[in-house]
Amino acid sequence: SGDDMEALAFAWLAWRTLAGLPGNLPSVTGASQETVLGAIFPANP
């Protein structure tokens, strides 16, 4: 379903962010370069 596809897409983007890998395609988005999307901010213990 569409909801399943959306969940998979967000999981893939999150995995790429956690791995420090770019999550965009400049040829599709028009961005000037590949870049990691988002940021991870761990909670303070």
mmJSON file of the N, C-alpha and C atoms, coordinates in Angstrom:
{"data_MODEL":{"atom_site":{
"group_PDB":["ATOM","ATOM","ATOM","ATOM","ATOM","ATOM","ATOM","ATOM","ATOM","ATOM","ATOM","ATOM","ATOM","ATOM","ATOM","ATOM","ATOM","ATOM","ATOM","ATOM","ATOM","ATOM","ATOM","ATOM","ATOM","ATOM","ATOM","ATOM","ATOM","ATOM","ATOM","ATOM","ATOM","ATOM","ATOM","ATOM","ATOM","ATOM","ATOM","ATOM","ATOM","ATOM","ATOM","ATOM","ATOM","ATOM","ATOM","ATOM","ATOM","ATOM","ATOM","ATOM","ATOM","ATOM","ATOM","ATOM","ATOM","ATOM","ATOM","ATOM","ATOM","ATOM","ATOM","ATOM","ATOM","ATOM","ATOM","ATOM","ATOM","ATOM","ATOM","ATOM","ATOM","ATOM","ATOM","ATOM","ATOM","ATOM","ATOM","ATOM","ATOM","ATOM","ATOM","ATOM","ATOM","ATOM","ATOM","ATOM","ATOM","ATOM","ATOM","ATOM","ATOM","ATOM","ATOM","ATOM","ATOM","ATOM","ATOM","ATOM","ATOM","ATOM","ATOM","ATOM","ATOM","ATOM","ATOM","ATOM","ATOM","ATOM","ATOM","ATOM","ATOM","ATOM","ATOM","ATOM","ATOM","ATOM","ATOM","ATOM","ATOM","ATOM","ATOM","ATOM","ATOM","ATOM","ATOM","ATOM","ATOM","ATOM","ATOM","ATOM","ATOM","ATOM","ATOM"],
"id":[1,2,3,4,5,6,7,8,9,10,11,12,13,14,15,16,17,18,19,20,21,22,23,24,25,26,27,28,29,30,31,32,33,34,35,36,37,38,39,40,41,42,43,44,45,46,47,48,49,50,51,52,53,54,55,56,57,58,59,60,61,62,63,64,65,66,67,68,69,70,71,72,73,74,75,76,77,78,79,80,81,82,83,84,85,86,87,88,89,90,91,92,93,94,95,96,97,98,99,100,101,102,103,104,105,106,107,108,109,110,111,112,113,114,115,116,117,118,119,120,121,122,123,124,125,126,127,128,129,130,131,132,133,134,135],
"type_symbol":["N","C","C","N","C","C","N","C","C","N","C","C","N","C","C","N","C","C","N","C","C","N","C","C","N","C","C","N","C","C","N","C","C","N","C","C","N","C","C","N","C","C","N","C","C","N","C","C","N","C","C","N","C","C","N","C","C","N","C","C","N","C","C","N","C","C","N","C","C","N","C","C","N","C","C","N","C","C","N","C","C","N","C","C","N","C","C","N","C","C","N","C","C","N","C","C","N","C","C","N","C","C","N","C","C","N","C","C","N","C","C","N","C","C","N","C","C","N","C","C","N","C","C","N","C","C","N","C","C","N","C","C","N","C","C"],
"label_atom_id":["N","CA","C","N","CA","C","N","CA","C","N","CA","C","N","CA","C","N","CA","C","N","CA","C","N","CA","C","N","CA","C","N","CA","C","N","CA","C","N","CA","C","N","CA","C","N","CA","C","N","CA","C","N","CA","C","N","CA","C","N","CA","C","N","CA","C","N","CA","C","N","CA","C","N","CA","C","N","CA","C","N","CA","C","N","CA","C","N","CA","C","N","CA","C","N","CA","C","N","CA","C","N","CA","C","N","CA","C","N","CA","C","N","CA","C","N","CA","C","N","CA","C","N","CA","C","N","CA","C","N","CA","C","N","CA","C","N","CA","C","N","CA","C","N","CA","C","N","CA","C","N","CA","C","N","CA","C"],
"label_alt_id":[null,null,null,null,null,null,null,null,null,null,null,null,null,null,null,null,null,null,null,null,null,null,null,null,null,null,null,null,null,null,null,null,null,null,null,null,null,null,null,null,null,null,null,null,null,null,null,null,null,null,null,null,null,null,null,null,null,null,null,null,null,null,null,null,null,null,null,null,null,null,null,null,null,null,null,null,null,null,null,null,null,null,null,null,null,null,null,null,null,null,null,null,null,null,null,null,null,null,null,null,null,null,null,null,null,null,null,null,null,null,null,null,null,null,null,null,null,null,null,null,null,null,null,null,null,null,null,null,null,null,null,null,null,null,null],
"label_comp_id":["SER","SER","SER","GLY","GLY","GLY","ASP","ASP","ASP","ASP","ASP","ASP","MET","MET","MET","GLU","GLU","GLU","ALA","ALA","ALA","LEU","LEU","LEU","ALA","ALA","ALA","PHE","PHE","PHE","ALA","ALA","ALA","TRP","TRP","TRP","LEU","LEU","LEU","ALA","ALA","ALA","TRP","TRP","TRP","ARG","ARG","ARG","THR","THR","THR","LEU","LEU","LEU","ALA","ALA","ALA","GLY","GLY","GLY","LEU","LEU","LEU","PRO","PRO","PRO","GLY","GLY","GLY","ASN","ASN","ASN","LEU","LEU","LEU","PRO","PRO","PRO","SER","SER","SER","VAL","VAL","VAL","THR","THR","THR","GLY","GLY","GLY","ALA","ALA","ALA","SER","SER","SER","GLN","GLN","GLN","GLU","GLU","GLU","THR","THR","THR","VAL","VAL","VAL","LEU","LEU","LEU","GLY","GLY","GLY","ALA","ALA","ALA","ILE","ILE","ILE","PHE","PHE","PHE","PRO","PRO","PRO","ALA","ALA","ALA","ASN","ASN","ASN","PRO","PRO","PRO"],
"label_asym_id":["A","A","A","A","A","A","A","A","A","A","A","A","A","A","A","A","A","A","A","A","A","A","A","A","A","A","A","A","A","A","A","A","A","A","A","A","A","A","A","A","A","A","A","A","A","A","A","A","A","A","A","A","A","A","A","A","A","A","A","A","A","A","A","A","A","A","A","A","A","A","A","A","A","A","A","A","A","A","A","A","A","A","A","A","A","A","A","A","A","A","A","A","A","A","A","A","A","A","A","A","A","A","A","A","A","A","A","A","A","A","A","A","A","A","A","A","A","A","A","A","A","A","A","A","A","A","A","A","A","A","A","A","A","A","A"],
"label_entity_id":["1","1","1","1","1","1","1","1","1","1","1","1","1","1","1","1","1","1","1","1","1","1","1","1","1","1","1","1","1","1","1","1","1","1","1","1","1","1","1","1","1","1","1","1","1","1","1","1","1","1","1","1","1","1","1","1","1","1","1","1","1","1","1","1","1","1","1","1","1","1","1","1","1","1","1","1","1","1","1","1","1","1","1","1","1","1","1","1","1","1","1","1","1","1","1","1","1","1","1","1","1","1","1","1","1","1","1","1","1","1","1","1","1","1","1","1","1","1","1","1","1","1","1","1","1","1","1","1","1","1","1","1","1","1","1"],
"label_seq_id":[1,1,1,2,2,2,3,3,3,4,4,4,5,5,5,6,6,6,7,7,7,8,8,8,9,9,9,10,10,10,11,11,11,12,12,12,13,13,13,14,14,14,15,15,15,16,16,16,17,17,17,18,18,18,19,19,19,20,20,20,21,21,21,22,22,22,23,23,23,24,24,24,25,25,25,26,26,26,27,27,27,28,28,28,29,29,29,30,30,30,31,31,31,32,32,32,33,33,33,34,34,34,35,35,35,36,36,36,37,37,37,38,38,38,39,39,39,40,40,40,41,41,41,42,42,42,43,43,43,44,44,44,45,45,45],
"pdbx_PDB_ins_code":[null,null,null,null,null,null,null,null,null,null,null,null,null,null,null,null,null,null,null,null,null,null,null,null,null,null,null,null,null,null,null,null,null,null,null,null,null,null,null,null,null,null,null,null,null,null,null,null,null,null,null,null,null,null,null,null,null,null,null,null,null,null,null,null,null,null,null,null,null,null,null,null,null,null,null,null,null,null,null,null,null,null,null,null,null,null,null,null,null,null,null,null,null,null,null,null,null,null,null,null,null,null,null,null,null,null,null,null,null,null,null,null,null,null,null,null,null,null,null,null,null,null,null,null,null,null,null,null,null,null,null,null,null,null,null],
"Cartn_x":[0.837,0.0,0.875,0.247,0.981,1.603,0.897,1.44,2.69,2.666,3.837,5.03,4.79,5.862,6.443,5.571,6.043,6.903,6.465,7.229,8.594,8.639,9.914,10.834,10.269,11.084,11.701,10.915,11.452,12.476,12.254,13.232,14.543,14.461,15.664,16.418,15.701,16.351,16.987,16.311,16.868,18.129,18.109,19.291,20.467,20.218,21.299,21.853,20.991,21.452,22.31,21.847,22.62,23.964,24.012,25.25,26.144,25.666,26.45,26.499,25.499,25.449,24.475,24.755,23.827,22.473,21.437,20.09,19.369,20.075,19.438,20.093,19.401,19.921,19.916,21.077,21.119,20.512,20.625,20.051,18.524,17.938,16.48,16.024,16.748,16.316,16.798,17.841,18.414,19.419,19.723,20.717,22.092,22.972,24.302,25.24,24.915,25.768,24.973,25.53,24.931,25.163,24.216,24.374,23.592,24.054,23.323,22.088,20.95,19.701,19.368,19.086,18.706,19.903,19.621,20.653,20.122,21.035,20.672,21.143,20.25,20.572,20.24,21.24,20.978,20.543,19.681,19.236,20.372,20.371,21.362,20.963,21.922,21.57,21.177],
"Cartn_y":[-1.195,0.0,1.25,2.38,3.642,3.93,3.558,3.775,2.932,1.708,0.837,1.413,1.903,2.482,3.719,4.549,5.747,5.363,4.373,3.92,3.391,2.627,2.109,3.237,4.241,5.371,6.12,6.378,7.078,6.224,4.918,4.03,4.042,4.036,4.07,5.374,6.498,7.792,7.849,7.327,7.314,6.467,5.3,4.435,5.15,5.834,6.545,7.667,8.376,9.432,8.834,7.757,7.108,6.603,6.165,5.643,6.754,8.008,9.127,9.167,8.587,8.526,9.563,10.099,11.07,10.435,11.226,10.72,11.429,12.264,12.97,12.582,12.871,12.645,13.988,14.649,15.962,15.983,14.893,14.859,14.919,14.544,14.567,15.826,16.2,17.309,18.671,18.69,19.958,20.518,19.76,20.198,20.275,21.094,21.257,20.111,19.337,18.208,17.216,16.012,15.031,15.484,15.18,15.554,14.607,14.482,13.717,14.531,13.894,14.581,14.396,15.483,15.407,15.319,15.176,15.078,14.234,13.624,12.803,13.526,13.731,14.4,13.467,12.695,11.786,12.561,11.959,12.571,12.558,13.516,13.534,12.508,11.713,10.688,11.299],
"Cartn_z":[0.0,0.0,0.0,-0.193,-0.172,1.183,2.255,3.6,3.829,3.328,3.462,2.709,1.503,0.69,1.372,1.951,2.65,3.855,4.624,5.785,5.361,4.283,3.784,3.327,2.671,2.202,3.378,4.424,5.59,6.33,6.388,7.022,6.244,4.926,4.081,4.284,4.305,4.532,5.918,6.934,8.292,8.343,7.703,7.681,7.027,5.913,5.222,6.097,6.82,7.722,8.828,9.446,10.516,10.013,8.759,8.174,7.624,7.671,7.147,5.63,4.991,3.528,2.98,1.806,1.227,0.94,1.092,0.859,-0.269,-1.003,-2.115,-3.436,-4.507,-5.857,-6.579,-6.672,-7.31,-8.715,-9.446,-10.795,-10.764,-9.636,-9.492,-8.763,-7.69,-6.836,-7.309,-8.134,-8.562,-7.569,-6.51,-5.529,-6.193,-5.636,-6.232,-5.888,-4.848,-4.462,-3.623,-3.48,-2.586,-1.153,-0.27,1.126,2.023,3.26,4.268,4.633,4.674,4.991,6.464,7.143,8.546,9.463,10.741,11.766,12.914,13.642,14.794,16.049,16.996,18.249,19.407,19.891,21.004,22.254,23.033,24.285,25.298,26.192,27.269,28.325,28.804,29.814,31.139],
"occupancy":[1.0,1.0,1.0,1.0,1.0,1.0,1.0,1.0,1.0,1.0,1.0,1.0,1.0,1.0,1.0,1.0,1.0,1.0,1.0,1.0,1.0,1.0,1.0,1.0,1.0,1.0,1.0,1.0,1.0,1.0,1.0,1.0,1.0,1.0,1.0,1.0,1.0,1.0,1.0,1.0,1.0,1.0,1.0,1.0,1.0,1.0,1.0,1.0,1.0,1.0,1.0,1.0,1.0,1.0,1.0,1.0,1.0,1.0,1.0,1.0,1.0,1.0,1.0,1.0,1.0,1.0,1.0,1.0,1.0,1.0,1.0,1.0,1.0,1.0,1.0,1.0,1.0,1.0,1.0,1.0,1.0,1.0,1.0,1.0,1.0,1.0,1.0,1.0,1.0,1.0,1.0,1.0,1.0,1.0,1.0,1.0,1.0,1.0,1.0,1.0,1.0,1.0,1.0,1.0,1.0,1.0,1.0,1.0,1.0,1.0,1.0,1.0,1.0,1.0,1.0,1.0,1.0,1.0,1.0,1.0,1.0,1.0,1.0,1.0,1.0,1.0,1.0,1.0,1.0,1.0,1.0,1.0,1.0,1.0,1.0],
"B_iso_or_equiv":[0.0,0.0,0.0,0.0,0.0,0.0,0.0,0.0,0.0,0.0,0.0,0.0,0.0,0.0,0.0,0.0,0.0,0.0,0.0,0.0,0.0,0.0,0.0,0.0,0.0,0.0,0.0,0.0,0.0,0.0,0.0,0.0,0.0,0.0,0.0,0.0,0.0,0.0,0.0,0.0,0.0,0.0,0.0,0.0,0.0,0.0,0.0,0.0,0.0,0.0,0.0,0.0,0.0,0.0,0.0,0.0,0.0,0.0,0.0,0.0,0.0,0.0,0.0,0.0,0.0,0.0,0.0,0.0,0.0,0.0,0.0,0.0,0.0,0.0,0.0,0.0,0.0,0.0,0.0,0.0,0.0,0.0,0.0,0.0,0.0,0.0,0.0,0.0,0.0,0.0,0.0,0.0,0.0,0.0,0.0,0.0,0.0,0.0,0.0,0.0,0.0,0.0,0.0,0.0,0.0,0.0,0.0,0.0,0.0,0.0,0.0,0.0,0.0,0.0,0.0,0.0,0.0,0.0,0.0,0.0,0.0,0.0,0.0,0.0,0.0,0.0,0.0,0.0,0.0,0.0,0.0,0.0,0.0,0.0,0.0],
"pdbx_formal_charge":[null,null,null,null,null,null,null,null,null,null,null,null,null,null,null,null,null,null,null,null,null,null,null,null,null,null,null,null,null,null,null,null,null,null,null,null,null,null,null,null,null,null,null,null,null,null,null,null,null,null,null,null,null,null,null,null,null,null,null,null,null,null,null,null,null,null,null,null,null,null,null,null,null,null,null,null,null,null,null,null,null,null,null,null,null,null,null,null,null,null,null,null,null,null,null,null,null,null,null,null,null,null,null,null,null,null,null,null,null,null,null,null,null,null,null,null,null,null,null,null,null,null,null,null,null,null,null,null,null,null,null,null,null,null,null],
"auth_seq_id":[1,1,1,2,2,2,3,3,3,4,4,4,5,5,5,6,6,6,7,7,7,8,8,8,9,9,9,10,10,10,11,11,11,12,12,12,13,13,13,14,14,14,15,15,15,16,16,16,17,17,17,18,18,18,19,19,19,20,20,20,21,21,21,22,22,22,23,23,23,24,24,24,25,25,25,26,26,26,27,27,27,28,28,28,29,29,29,30,30,30,31,31,31,32,32,32,33,33,33,34,34,34,35,35,35,36,36,36,37,37,37,38,38,38,39,39,39,40,40,40,41,41,41,42,42,42,43,43,43,44,44,44,45,45,45],
"auth_comp_id":["SER","SER","SER","GLY","GLY","GLY","ASP","ASP","ASP","ASP","ASP","ASP","MET","MET","MET","GLU","GLU","GLU","ALA","ALA","ALA","LEU","LEU","LEU","ALA","ALA","ALA","PHE","PHE","PHE","ALA","ALA","ALA","TRP","TRP","TRP","LEU","LEU","LEU","ALA","ALA","ALA","TRP","TRP","TRP","ARG","ARG","ARG","THR","THR","THR","LEU","LEU","LEU","ALA","ALA","ALA","GLY","GLY","GLY","LEU","LEU","LEU","PRO","PRO","PRO","GLY","GLY","GLY","ASN","ASN","ASN","LEU","LEU","LEU","PRO","PRO","PRO","SER","SER","SER","VAL","VAL","VAL","THR","THR","THR","GLY","GLY","GLY","ALA","ALA","ALA","SER","SER","SER","GLN","GLN","GLN","GLU","GLU","GLU","THR","THR","THR","VAL","VAL","VAL","LEU","LEU","LEU","GLY","GLY","GLY","ALA","ALA","ALA","ILE","ILE","ILE","PHE","PHE","PHE","PRO","PRO","PRO","ALA","ALA","ALA","ASN","ASN","ASN","PRO","PRO","PRO"],
"auth_asym_id":["A","A","A","A","A","A","A","A","A","A","A","A","A","A","A","A","A","A","A","A","A","A","A","A","A","A","A","A","A","A","A","A","A","A","A","A","A","A","A","A","A","A","A","A","A","A","A","A","A","A","A","A","A","A","A","A","A","A","A","A","A","A","A","A","A","A","A","A","A","A","A","A","A","A","A","A","A","A","A","A","A","A","A","A","A","A","A","A","A","A","A","A","A","A","A","A","A","A","A","A","A","A","A","A","A","A","A","A","A","A","A","A","A","A","A","A","A","A","A","A","A","A","A","A","A","A","A","A","A","A","A","A","A","A","A"],
"auth_atom_id":["N","CA","C","N","CA","C","N","CA","C","N","CA","C","N","CA","C","N","CA","C","N","CA","C","N","CA","C","N","CA","C","N","CA","C","N","CA","C","N","CA","C","N","CA","C","N","CA","C","N","CA","C","N","CA","C","N","CA","C","N","CA","C","N","CA","C","N","CA","C","N","CA","C","N","CA","C","N","CA","C","N","CA","C","N","CA","C","N","CA","C","N","CA","C","N","CA","C","N","CA","C","N","CA","C","N","CA","C","N","CA","C","N","CA","C","N","CA","C","N","CA","C","N","CA","C","N","CA","C","N","CA","C","N","CA","C","N","CA","C","N","CA","C","N","CA","C","N","CA","C","N","CA","C","N","CA","C"],
"pdbx_PDB_model_num":[1,1,1,1,1,1,1,1,1,1,1,1,1,1,1,1,1,1,1,1,1,1,1,1,1,1,1,1,1,1,1,1,1,1,1,1,1,1,1,1,1,1,1,1,1,1,1,1,1,1,1,1,1,1,1,1,1,1,1,1,1,1,1,1,1,1,1,1,1,1,1,1,1,1,1,1,1,1,1,1,1,1,1,1,1,1,1,1,1,1,1,1,1,1,1,1,1,1,1,1,1,1,1,1,1,1,1,1,1,1,1,1,1,1,1,1,1,1,1,1,1,1,1,1,1,1,1,1,1,1,1,1,1,1,1]
}}}
